């Protein structure tokens, strides 16, 4: 039989440890008491909906991306900056932290190159930047000539991930997309687009900075191109 220890000097102290079952009951009781103390007499807050219940897919189609870009340019007086934010995130599969930390020393406007420094132990790479992006970046450079960062707030500092999340959510609502969106969907959209265009999986892996190719294969699994020719009428 397990020993029961009591706190020294306590008149009516309960056992500190009897067995696993008693400890588990005590944790459950304490958690219940904390919830009651936090909001006496009120119901528990609703659970956060899962991503799967809010949307049936975690990527956007090229048509939806175009609607999003058009909507973002009309959000406010920083429309050009906001549109360029979404354009670069999509074209280069950037995570939100990689996006807002972009600096001008990573950009070569003359050569048309962008050095992408990946987070989460990802593989760094250098991407080409094309005409649409070059024009947007040159305009951005003219509008914010003194900042070392590409995307800055009105106070002159780099944008925060939270600011971009709110900005993107507003753009999605204005574009009348069928579900709420978040920044990482842009990265998924990049992988989906490249796989759907038939690009080599290894090349997509390097482009997105995946160390493990299993993270890249999900996009080829989404692509309908692999089913072409299954039926012929």
Secondary structure, DSSP 8 states (H G I E B T S, - for coil): -------TT-SS---S-S-HHHHHHHHHHHHHHHHHHHTTTS--------HHHH-S-SS--HHHHHHHHHHHTTSSTTHHHHHHHHHHHHHHT--HHHHHT-BGGGEETTTTEEEE--STT---EEEE--HHHHHHHHHHHHHTTT-SBSSB-TTSSB--HHHHHHHHHHHHHHTT-SS---THHHHHHHHHHHHHTT--HHHHHHHHT-SSTHHHHHHHHH-GGGGTTS---
